[in-house]
């Protein structure tokens, strides 16, 4: 506010702010007084005046609002300087200690926010926006403040070398125009190293773009207001990224009005959010009656999803997914719900089977550096889902397997997956989710290379062995994935490994059977050796009699299709998929308290 006071012309608002400054602000003094040995802020004047919390008469223990470490530091500073907490002397000493007056301003803001949060009985992180009122009147509504904002944002850009007479490139009208777009945050047009694009080879500050890209005052104001609306009302979060949900209407009767604009903004964000998780989808369904006006016009608009991030004065566009019809989101949600219901039937109830857009983010091996995720692979996947582009199972499996390695070898620091309490459980969940994802793509008609896989149809003798020896639930799961031939054999091999891993001896020793599986890939020779080692382990743990039929079915598939094995990575993925399925079934039996009974009653077909 003191900085605004300096910028305002003489008038009622300036006098009002001057009185406020005298009443509730504290002056740290000249820079030399605060930093007698030099240093300090380059823009010290900006931080010279700060809220005086003593004048504001905030009640309660203000020191108690700080963290333990901050409180101890503040107490030590008060004792050393002989000053009271939040007094002028304290803030001067704090600024000297930190080397910047701006740090003292931050401390005052932190204490004030914590105090307000305590008064309102909310978490401090929930306080996002403040405004200033004097005797109940909001200063942002003051005519002189609005005139000041209009002058700063609009009038000033139509002065100087970047403004002149010409034609507006937006509406075509002739008159006063400007090439200055520095006030925009998203619609920023700039050129730093290509003066050849400017008229007369002159740079921006010399008016070089007056003939290339200019706006009249009306269009400039409309674009500025529209940009602010998009940033404030149409922006949401997905995959740790900002995404702008921008509609394009194809029919005049669907155009929003001033009265319906906010309702449209709420609906558009809620509609995308519904595709993130099952819970948000249910919430959207509960509010469907409120969204009926928008739902009734779904055929009259499409959505542009703009993934972008602001970096200093620039905006980096990560991905634009254009012209997504709302019906496509409906289709994704319909198939997601169907796959989720079937997963609950086979695997037990649980939100972990939800293939919403949020969970898909963690299926991929997305690296992160300095806390920022490299989201490009996820955005490419999202683009494929929203436009219906086919995906190859051969391209997906290496990615899914890499994420499995993140959990198996606990490489969490380099990836977006957070460190779980139980990495082994996280591995099983990931492998099951990845299978559900392949089934999801298959039911969408977007998966290439899985159904049949180019392999021969199952021979009748092999089919008969499987029908008589393999549990119906396992067969139904493989059928749902579209597995045949060698893939079925690999999956059953994994099921056997899962059953070995579920023995008490294996559980107590950390499932060393998994060490037999090479996560980087397994060729034909390694698969054959693994199958032989699995049989020996079945004998070692005295469970071979319960699994001979399953082993026979696995061998029948592999013996007939051994020459049709896929890549080493594909082979190990399907083995791990069977392992995860069997492990989940063992967990379900244990949870139901039927594990011991099952061990007694297992038949060869189970």
Steps between C-alpha positions, in 0.01 A plus 500: 500500500778754570632435148151557356478822699811634326355418157154655547420856390369745760144426602266343753652150473856626542405688815316196637801275444729760656293492820507120502878502459541732797258297712610138451836493321847489649797675335823300523696818429769590250692214343824614666330476839390141443818389324779723636767267362352497150307235312126461524231499232562661162138623510505592868234769460251232405538330841562803721146518638321199644189424705547595866346203682526684831287785368253248362469367857504132407413303812655179624853361494643604163826312560297185544382530140849416373657158463723382783820581311375845393373576849832410663686717249267796561529465878879494478497813281269684742727411792818605321363833375287574804191559286140379495380252240360674189617842616689735266830410664429128463412528130812708432716240676322216318559670163871544583528136606337376179675757280175628347211716616276286283552214747357716780195570283458123441516434874230759571283345229551150642405608853196695376378208289544254788309737731210533253493122452482452877214749525308330219590152625634388161836381372733782402552340157129555421538878511572601142361847441490824699334831430493832683189676630470830688188538711340217304572641154729293276778715358499301175153647432621858539461690168849649524655155549314365198616798296857434614480133393349599164780749445778255595365204307353669193566870454878491549557235231341729241773757562865492400689347204296178489175687436380694201235527230423185306267206450407259778601147405210359704199699376642690200397846621726796433609726785732507798672161540781347702750219453575483873377169647714502814194541725372158395597188691391227256465689172859623505658567161870569509806461284852522634728381221316531166482872408436390143140438597456867588429779254813684395711260708413709805460337840183507708591810701542698180157407371620225268180301537252780441433365150520132599279452803295778657182535702250780542393607847171311491656170391789548738265549794283203398800269462641613832171434679454168320850389591439579866174305491672199345782513755270544799191299405599243236828384647524178697767241585568163341817293519682763703443745216279801444239428235269758346162356397401728212172438315429577136129541421371404156150647522389851604229363727767334715707815557521581872351826622624723779250328729602143406876545462592402856271197483674386183841542662395288799354232272804475271745454787268256676458297181873452453542435872239221480737306274780517758363262764196289573420716804495818291290326236242413767509859625437623146204261470353633825515853359373401157168677542684829552697442180200410283508826296859426395449124460210567264737684264788249497468457127551872438852548635842338523781543750856613449723377783804723530776373728730792575726628772609852579872556531601855586378722216433211262236232463618153400238293322549132583212367291185613323233234454249669268135440423415232754125432486338458844361169376857369492534560874167321544635203305820484706300513823258234380778252419694593813198423717444167325863394544490616862192289574657190346822560692304513825340165410836331438731684739276625780358843573745788494550847356844392377329342198378840382657586163421869518731753340669557837604137555619462141765761581668260744494202262774661291869529594505878509829638624523809715778750546507774761147405602359545148361206310579436135137464396537474121442120480184536709370787286564293186301215655222741594494633146465146363211423735313820422534479122465120478846433358605130515785398730733205456539244777865462396559869568306504827644193672860635530357810672282297736794272576725796579247618758498147644878534539448828689304306764710183496832682543356799693624769261246750626727803525533529121133441412160650579385195695513581871674258734231264638500330837511161326687501164416132442129577525549804276661273239203263501249785477689658210510173306127448551419861407711470187306190392175684561636784290568264209148364534369857511675581172380173350136580582547849358622338177834679530740214575701340223693176527327320787185325385636175355842661463543340160524159667320187392160429652510287813514132406210293627725273706664801670159660554373181660800484736439860601127455553554200726805624689473879533259684725216675317593837655854482361369403156247783504773749594722385211206508261419855605855605415486320165792268581568198285777251431835579657362799690255271676784265588712784634211629708439155651873472574467825693196364687712206615774738616237694692382185673856413596549854627188468715636204700592582861868427435516743208307774680726482802815525287386789279385294199840402357317321217471843333879503466455231235315753285726735304305827486712634213375221274505124444564326169388151400782320678442683828127430486564126456744497793255697713222248428726215614607690814138571585420129499789433735372771735151349495654174615725670756205671670283188471224665299561324170201270553270804516641659185586215263201574282586869476862412418383258231283769338790748510734244337242414235476864394874564502594173330262574214582873470861526617604626157244779521635667813518876483785729594689431826319794660158375392578152631594619848204739511249218451677282756482786751135558410413144599705535817308816598163336432583195715640718778183709510286187523713376790456834676123477455493148643708608797274799559195273504668268750470207264866449411559186706174345387590574137836324539317185606236513230696618194429282200728464194272739315558778750 
